[in-house]
Amino acid sequence: MERIENYFNHTLSEAERAEFEQELKANPALAQEVAFWLQARAAAQAEARAHRKEELTQLGQQLQQKGRRSFYYALSAAASVVLCLGIGWYVWLRKSVVESDYNQAWASTYIEKNLSTLDGLKLGNAETDSLQWGIQSYNEGDLQKAKAIFEALLQRDSTNAEAEKNAGLVSLRLKEYDQAIEHFHRLGTRTDLVSNPGKFYEAIALLMKNEPLTQKSAQNLLKEVKRNKLEGWKDVE
């Protein structure tokens, strides 16, 4: 139960969160524990709100007995407004947190399943040889070396779309989300490519950054990807 509470309170490390989410998908017993924990917390919060409401009612009755009827009505109205606003705010916040956690988990799963390795290129010239070297380093897990290779290629040729994409993927795997977003955003603005996953990958990076504004931007990008059937639209669907 402590690990479940730490997960929803965002006190686990990235590695612990990832391990918990993988176990959650594979372990029905853990999923039941999570469901029970959420239900228990919701019940406790409902009981606390009911207790607070009862306290306010009792206070109002005491004031009324003292002949301060008008003040009682004002206090009850104010308490009701505060209670309604508090409940509404909590429901909205909880929904936002759960949704953002789900979106981040989906993005993390996509990265693990689809971006753990890169397809190689046929050797032919110095540029493709360098790309192949970077891809080999990426696939071997040497992400810092792969990043240096792709960044060097971009310094020599800023229009190299393959290097731009792979540099973004390396940053994504390294959890350097701001850099990944920059690479994918530049790639997504290109109109000269037959296949361009820039907008889709940018949305993935925004979801992994998992901030209120980035979540909103990611949703807008995913809608655009789906609407225009850009690369990745089937995964969005």
Disulfide bonds with the S-S distance in Angstrom:
none
